[in-house]
Amino acid sequence: MSEKPLVSVLMPAYNQAEYVSEAIESLLTQTYTNWELAIVDDGSPDNVAEIVKKHTDSDPRIKFYHTENQGVSAARNFAAAHTSGELILPLDADDTFEPEYMELCVSKLAEDPSVKVVYCEWNMFGERTGSPPLSYKGYEDMLISNTIFSAAMYRRKDFVRVGGYDTHIPFGFEDWDFWISLLDKNSIVYQIPRKLFNYRIKEASRSVDINIENNQRITREYIYKKHLSDYLECFPDFIGILRRLQHLEYRNKKWENRSMPSRLWHAVKGTI
């Protein structure tokens, strides 16, 4: 890796005119300055192009592109194709970074070639606030649910190796699918122990679709089938897992059907 590698920031900006300047400003205040930003409006119906123009006029590191609406995966892939940095860092147009985030990510990847992905702790802001725990505990855990947010840094060569973000994935979860593709059970992921990424929660959000139970089921099924070999390798006793789950569900139903005195008696006896 070069001494100060170029970082390519990928920013889809569909319907984000209200927030995009805040996201860009968080890049302009980064302590690490060797970056480029590709903003893709993805056929946005708002005036995001007009908002972004003042930034592209004043800073040559910032480029703006208009495409037809194809979704966030296609927008990120387009941004990656129009940048050249050795490192890649996605940032959605309604989120922000703290000033040291990029520098600390670059430093970790430079000092340890074995690390595949670097991210940090996070804050939620907007309609909901807080810092819910999110940490990578291994590939098997990642196969069950996503434990890395989208705005993590990785090497371009890994992006090319996996073919970028899946443009066919239904109803979101493209980040989860991408990390499953990029990582394996031997991969090292490093989390900076500081809250340097701010994730905006909005009343109306693309995440609303993925929270609908049926859409979530369809997307999970797509991911399971796509990465079936990984699931079978990490969970070879799949039938055994299902049997244990069935047994736990049976015990839970028995517990729910017991009266309160019976629950207390079994709790005291340790036979829950």
PyMOL commands that set and color helices and strands:
alter all, ss='L'
color gray80, all
select helices_A, chain A and resi 20-28+48-58+72-81+101-111+139-144+156-162+174-182+207-210+213-226+228-234+238-257+260-269
alter helices_A, ss='H'
color red, helices_A
select strands_A, chain A and resi 7-12+35-40+62-65+87-90+96-97+115-126+153-155+188-201
alter strands_A, ss='S'
color yellow, strands_A
deselect
rebuild
show_as cartoon
